[in-house]
Amino acid sequence: MFNDAAAQRYLAGLAPVAARSVRWLIYDHSLHWVSVVDSEIASLRQDCAHVLNSLPEEDARASLVDAIREFLAQGADFTPQVIALSCVLLMQDTGDRDRVFARIQTHVMATLVDAEDVVVRPVAG
């Protein structure tokens, strides 16, 4: 589905990430490379907090995964929403917002979407 070496070669051709920003790669198996987005960490924190406050109590992971798929189907204009939802997926897995943001700030993150699942993880380097 996703090859870290290919992602690293792709990312190597991009300008460095700006200060106080993070880089996120979004890959949809059916569409292939969707987007590489740089986001300001402060606005990402706000977007994640907004998503966290609006999550349903029941089956939050399924809601997040469904929303990511829906935004991807609507096109690249919705990558900020995909990134915010991906951030919240990470928080759901760890339960620690500060730890999640420390990880996001030190790695290029990837949201990987295939027919079975949505995985959010760092791009191995």
N, C-alpha and C positions, 0 to 999 in steps of 0.2 A: 504494500500500500504506500508506504512513505519511506524514503531513503535519506537518512541524515547526511550522507556524503554529498548527494546531489543538492540537498538544501544548502549545505555549506558552500558549495561551488556557486550556487545562485546568489546567496547572500554576500559572498566575497566581492561581487561586482557592485555592491551598493555603497553609498557614502556611509560613514560612521553614524551611529545613532546620536542625535543631539543630546546635550545635557538635559537632565530632568525628563527624559523621554525613554520609552521602551519600544522594542521592535517585536512585532507579532506576525507570524506567518500563518496563513489560513490555507489549508489544503483540503479540497473535496475530491474524493476518489473518482466520482463520476464526472467532475468538471476539470480535474487536475489542478494546477496552481490557480488559486483564486486571487490571492492578494498577499502582499507584504506591506504592513502598515506600521508607521511610527506614531505613537500616541504619547501625549504628555502624561506623566505619572499622576499629577494632581487631578486632571480631569478623569482619568481612569478610576482613581479612588472614588470620586464623586459618582461616576456612572455605576460602579460596582455597588456602592451603598444604596443607590436608587433601586437597582435590581434586587438586592437583598431585602429591602423593605417591601417590595411588591411580590415576593415569591409566595406561592400557595404553601400552606402547611403540609399538605399531602403530596407525596411523590415529587418533590422539588427537582430531583435530578432529571426525571422524565420530562418535566415541563421545560427545563433549561435546554435539554437535548432537542426537543421538538422546536423550541423557539430558534435555536441556532440553525437547524435545517430550514426553517421557514425564511429566516433572513437571508441565508445563502441562496435560496431559490429566487429571491427578489433582486439579487445582484450586488455588485461591489459597493454601491452607495450605502449599504447597510453593514459594512465591516466594523464600524465603531460599536454597533449593537452586538455583533458576534464576539468582539473582544471583551466587552463588558460581561456578557453571559459566560464566556469562557473563564474569565477571572472568577466569577461566582462559582462555577463548577470546581475550580481549584479550591476555593474556600470550603465548599461542601465536603471535599475529600479530606482536608486537613483540619478545618475548624478554627484556624488561626490566621486572622487577617494580616497581621504584621509579618508572619513567616511567609505567607503567600506573596506579599509585595516585595519582600527581600529577595525571594526567588525570581520574581518577574524582573526586578531591576538588575539582576546579575546574569540573566540568560536571555537569549532570543527564544521566545515562546512560540509554540505551534498548537493550533487547533486542527486536529486531524479528523476528518469526517468520512466514514465509509458506510456501507449498507447496514452493518450491525451495530456500530457504536460511534460515539464522539469521544475522542481522547484529547486531553490538554496536557502538554508536557514541554519541557525544554528541548530545543534542538541540540542534539549531542554535538560537541565540538571537540 
